[in-house]
Amino acid sequence: MVITSYRAKEYLHRCLDSIRRNPPEVPVTVRVIDNASGDGLADMVTTDFSEVDFTANHQNRGFAAATNAGIQAGETEFVLALNPDTRLNPGALDRLIKVMDEHPEVGICGPVLIRPNGQLDHAASRHFPTPLSSLGHFINLSRIPGAPKALSDYTAATDHSGPVDAVNGAFMLIRRRALEDVGLFDEGFWMYMEDLDLCYRMRQAGWLTWFESSVSSEHVKGGSTGPYRSLRLNYAFHYGMYRFYRKHYAAEHSPFVNAAVYAGITVKLTVSSIRSVAGRLALRTGLKKP
């Protein structure tokens, strides 16, 4: 079990406590990789959770690189990549392992993700994005009843179990043999989209990604980053979009289409950055509540 954390001490404490209170039937090693948080997280882990294998990076290496280091430190048949702002529910990991034992063709398995307010995190199960479905998602057309499928086909159904294009990296059980086949997380994605990229490479190599609707986990979503991304995270998010498209789709489209997609990503980065700066400023000045 690998948890990569950055300045998420309180969330990580809740996550580790949930693991301690709901231990799976199979023996597990919990590895926490701290990306140079500098917020007392190291002392908290070593004092309150001495059973945890803890590594402190001297710099923020990003999610993919830190998680890869945790994966490479173990030899277990399955690896659970877990975000610090999640909680492990009773029997959740055992059920996912059973699914993967029953379906040896499955390389990745993920559960339903529920936000603290009880709402479903629709990103728990996703289709691979297209330029049109991404557009529909980011301008909020994807959830409007009757919206054209091309614009609304970003999220996948979450009311039944079975193969899907992708699950969320916040809670992702991965078969080590599949990782040995396709490779670890692509460290070119500093943060964001590395989970989607891994699912895509799994599909290309013949492995299935499975969504299990009988299992759920709480996911704060943005618990580590806050309600508004920093400029660095905003850039990382949109660079991830660009890298994923360039890596997997660009060769199939004309230079005109590619240029239009890259321009759209740039515009979205600009708008998102302005909104984030304004939102963070409003929080600091007390004009808006967190």
C-alpha positions in Angstrom: 0.0 0.0 0.0 1.6 3.3 -1.1 0.4 6.7 0.0 2.1 9.8 -1.4 1.5 12.8 0.7 2.3 16.5 0.5 1.1 18.9 3.2 -1.8 16.7 4.1 -1.0 15.9 7.7 -4.6 15.8 9.1 -6.0 13.9 6.1 -3.1 11.4 6.2 -3.7 10.8 9.9 -7.4 10.0 9.2 -6.4 7.8 6.3 -3.8 5.8 8.3 -6.2 5.5 11.3 -8.9 4.0 8.9 -6.3 1.5 7.7 -5.4 0.6 11.3 -9.1 0.2 12.3 -10.1 -1.8 9.2 -7.1 -4.0 8.5 -7.5 -6.3 5.5 -7.4 -10.1 5.9 -4.2 -10.3 3.9 -0.9 -9.0 5.4 -0.1 -5.5 4.1 2.8 -3.1 4.3 1.8 0.6 4.4 4.4 2.9 2.8 4.1 6.6 3.1 6.2 8.8 0.8 6.3 12.4 1.9 7.2 14.9 -0.8 9.0 17.4 1.4 5.9 18.7 3.2 7.8 20.5 6.0 4.6 20.6 8.1 5.4 18.1 10.9 4.0 15.2 8.9 7.1 13.1 9.5 6.9 13.4 13.2 3.2 12.6 13.2 3.7 9.4 11.2 6.7 8.1 13.1 5.1 8.9 16.5 1.4 7.9 15.9 1.9 5.1 13.3 5.2 3.4 14.0 4.1 0.4 12.0 4.2 2.5 8.8 7.2 2.4 6.5 8.0 6.1 6.0 10.2 7.8 3.5 10.8 11.6 3.4 11.9 13.1 0.1 14.1 16.1 0.2 12.1 17.7 -2.6 8.6 17.4 -4.0 9.1 14.8 -6.7 5.4 14.7 -7.7 2.9 12.0 -7.4 4.1 9.6 -10.1 7.8 9.5 -9.1 7.1 9.2 -5.4 4.5 6.5 -5.9 6.8 4.6 -8.2 9.5 4.6 -5.5 7.0 3.1 -3.1 5.9 0.4 -5.6 9.5 -0.5 -6.3 10.2 -0.9 -2.6 7.8 -3.9 -2.4 7.3 -7.3 -4.0 3.6 -8.1 -3.2 1.3 -9.4 -5.8 -1.0 -6.3 -5.6 -0.2 -2.6 -5.0 -2.7 -0.2 -3.6 -2.0 3.4 -4.6 -4.0 5.5 -2.1 -4.4 9.3 -1.7 -4.0 10.7 1.8 -7.5 12.3 1.6 -9.2 8.9 1.4 -10.4 6.5 4.0 -10.3 2.7 3.9 -13.7 1.2 4.7 -14.2 -2.3 6.3 -13.7 -5.1 3.9 -13.0 -2.8 0.9 -9.5 -3.9 0.1 -10.4 -7.6 0.6 -13.3 -7.3 -1.8 -11.1 -5.7 -4.5 -8.4 -8.4 -4.1 -11.1 -11.0 -4.4 -12.3 -9.4 -7.7 -8.8 -9.5 -9.1 -8.3 -13.1 -8.0 -11.6 -14.0 -9.8 -10.6 -12.0 -12.9 -6.9 -12.6 -13.7 -7.2 -10.4 -16.8 -7.8 -7.3 -14.6 -4.8 -5.2 -14.2 -6.4 -2.3 -12.2 -9.4 -2.2 -9.9 -11.1 0.8 -8.3 -14.1 1.4 -6.0 -16.9 4.0 -5.8 -15.6 7.3 -4.4 -17.9 9.3 -2.1 -17.3 12.9 -1.1 -17.7 13.9 2.6 -21.1 15.5 1.8 -22.3 12.2 0.5 -22.2 13.1 -3.2 -20.7 10.7 -5.7 -17.3 11.5 -7.2 -18.1 11.0 -10.8 -14.4 10.7 -11.7 -14.3 7.3 -10.0 -15.2 5.7 -13.3 -14.3 7.4 -16.6 -14.2 6.9 -20.3 -11.0 7.8 -22.0 -11.3 11.5 -23.0 -11.8 12.8 -26.5 -11.5 16.5 -27.5 -15.3 16.8 -27.6 -16.0 14.9 -24.4 -13.4 17.0 -22.6 -15.0 20.1 -23.9 -18.4 19.0 -22.7 -17.0 18.1 -19.3 -15.2 21.4 -18.7 -18.2 23.6 -19.8 -20.5 21.4 -17.7 -22.5 20.0 -20.5 -21.7 16.4 -19.7 -24.3 16.0 -16.9 -27.2 17.8 -18.7 -29.9 15.3 -19.5 -30.2 14.9 -23.3 -26.8 16.3 -24.0 -25.2 14.8 -27.2 -23.1 11.6 -26.4 -20.0 13.1 -28.0 -20.1 15.9 -25.4 -21.3 13.9 -22.4 -19.3 10.8 -22.7 -16.6 11.7 -20.1 -17.8 9.9 -17.0 -18.9 6.3 -17.0 -21.8 4.5 -15.2 -21.2 3.9 -11.5 -24.3 1.8 -10.8 -22.8 -1.6 -11.8 -19.5 -3.4 -11.6 -17.4 -4.4 -14.6 -14.7 -3.2 -17.1 -14.3 0.5 -17.7 -11.8 2.6 -19.4 -10.3 4.2 -16.3 -10.7 4.5 -12.5 -9.3 7.2 -10.3 -5.8 7.1 -8.9 -7.0 8.2 -5.5 -7.8 4.5 -4.8 -6.3 2.2 -7.3 -5.5 -1.5 -6.7 -2.9 -2.6 -9.3 -1.6 -6.1 -10.2 2.2 -6.0 -10.0 2.5 -8.4 -13.0 0.5 -5.9 -15.1 2.9 -3.2 -14.0 5.8 -5.3 -15.0 4.2 -5.7 -18.4 3.3 -2.1 -19.1 5.6 -0.1 -16.8 5.0 2.1 -13.8 3.4 5.5 -13.7 4.8 7.8 -16.3 6.9 10.3 -14.4 6.6 12.8 -17.2 3.2 13.5 -15.5 4.4 15.3 -12.4 0.9 15.3 -11.0 -2.5 14.6 -12.6 -3.4 12.4 -15.6 -0.8 9.7 -14.7 -3.7 7.4 -13.5 -5.5 7.9 -16.8 -2.3 7.3 -18.8 -1.6 4.0 -16.8 -5.2 2.8 -17.5 -4.7 3.6 -21.2 -1.5 1.7 -21.4 -3.1 -1.2 -19.6 -5.8 -1.3 -22.2 -3.3 -1.2 -25.1 -1.4 -4.1 -23.5 -4.6 -6.2 -23.2 -5.3 -5.7 -19.5 -8.7 -4.7 -18.2 -9.5 -1.9 -15.7 -12.4 -2.9 -13.4 -14.8 -0.6 -11.5 -16.3 -2.3 -8.5 -19.6 -0.7 -7.4 -20.0 -2.9 -4.3 -17.0 -1.1 -2.6 -16.8 2.5 -1.6 -14.3 4.9 -0.1 -14.5 8.4 1.1 -12.5 10.8 -1.0 -12.3 14.5 0.0 -11.0 15.4 -3.5 -8.6 18.3 -3.4 -7.9 17.7 0.3 -4.2 18.0 -0.4 -4.4 20.9 -2.7 -7.3 23.0 -1.3 -10.3 24.4 -3.2 -8.1 26.4 -5.6 -5.0 25.1 -7.3 -1.7 26.9 -7.1 -0.2 28.2 -10.3 2.2 25.2 -10.3 -0.6 22.7 -9.9 -2.7 24.4 -12.5 0.2 24.2 -14.9 0.7 20.5 -14.0 -3.0 19.7 -14.5 -3.1 21.3 -18.0 0.3 20.0 -19.0 -1.0 16.5 -18.1 -3.9 17.1 -20.5 -1.4 18.1 -23.2 1.0 15.3 -22.5 -1.8 12.6 -22.6 -3.2 13.9 -25.9 0.2 14.3 -27.5 1.3 10.8 -26.3 -1.8 8.9 -27.3 -3.9 10.8 -29.8 -1.9 13.4 -31.7 -0.5 10.9 -34.3 -4.1 10.0 -35.3 -5.2 13.6 -36.0 -4.3 16.3 -38.4 -2.0 19.2 -37.5 -5.0 21.5 -37.6 -6.9 19.4 -35.0 -3.9 19.1 -32.8 -3.3 22.9 -32.9 -6.9 23.5 -32.0 -6.6 21.1 -29.0 -3.4 22.7 -27.8 -4.9 26.1 -28.1 -7.9 25.0 -26.2 -5.8 23.7 -23.4 -3.8 26.9 -23.3 -7.0 29.0 -23.0 -8.4 26.8 -20.3 -5.1 27.0 -18.4 -5.3 30.8 -18.6 -8.9 31.0 -17.4 -8.4 28.4 -14.7 -5.3 30.2 -13.4 -7.1 33.6 -13.2 -10.0 32.0 -11.3 -7.7 30.2 -8.9 -5.7 33.4 -8.1 -8.9 35.3 -7.6 -10.3 32.5 -5.4 -7.2 32.2 -3.2 -7.1 36.0 -2.8 -10.7 36.0 -1.7 -10.0 33.4 0.9 -7.1 35.3 2.3 -9.0 38.5 2.5 -12.0 36.9 4.1 -14.3 37.6 1.1 -15.0 33.9 0.7 -15.2 31.0 3.1 -13.1 27.8 2.5 
